Amino acid sequence: MKYTQYFNYTRIRPDRTGIKDEWIQRAISEPIRTEIQSDNRIRRWVRIKEENKYLRVILLPDGETVHNAFFDRDFKEGK
């Protein structure tokens, strides 16, 4: 996977250190929802059963460079 410098910087935050690369890869390859932002970045979500949370991954418009990844407390699967 490719990462932005921003992602590498924010990844060391205490609330994000537990996010595994395999979870990020799963969000990229098997998302339960995908949205395109107004800046053409791509949002993808995946449910992480081990954490009982939803992970949101933000990709650059190339669809492969990870810009951000965090547990999304507001995500609702049915909406």
N, C-alpha and C positions, 0 to 999 in steps of 0.2 A: 504494500500500500504506500501511496505517496501522502505526505502531510504538509500543510502550510506551517510557516514559522509560528503563526498565531496558535495553531493547534498544539504544537510542541510546547509552547509557553503555558497555555491553559491546562494542559494535561497534568501538570504537577500540582494543581490545586487539590486540597484534601478531599473535596467532594467528587473528584474525577479520577483519582489515582487507581480506584478499583475497576475502572472500565477496561475490559479485556479487548485485545485486538480481534479475537474471534467473534466477539459480539458486534464490533464495528463492521467486520467483514460480512456478517450475517445481515446486518441492516442494509448494506450495499447490495448484496446479492438476492436477499429474500425479504424485502420490506413488506409490512402489512399495509403501509400507505406511503405514497410519494406525492410531493407537491413541488411546484416550481415557484420560487420567490420572484419578486419584481426585478431583482438584480441577476436573474437566471441561475442563481445557486439552487441546488436541489436538496430538499428535505426528505429524509427517509426515516421511518420508524420501525422498530422491531420490539416485540415483547421479550424481556429477559426473565424467564421463569425463575431462575435461581435467586433473583433479587425481587421478584414480584413488582417489576417496574417496566416502563417503556423507555427505550433509548432512542433519542433523536440524533441523527447524524446529518451534518450539513456538508455537502460536497460542492466543490467549485463546478462551474458549468461544463467542465470536461467529463464530469460524471465519475471520476476516480480519485481526485485529490481531496482528502479529508480536511475540512476547515474547522469543524467543531463537532463535539460529541458530548452529550450530557443526558442525564435522566430527566425526562419531561414530566413534571408533576401534574400538568394540566391536560395531558393527552387523554382523549376518550376514544376508544377503538370503534365504537359504533357511529361516530359522527363524521 
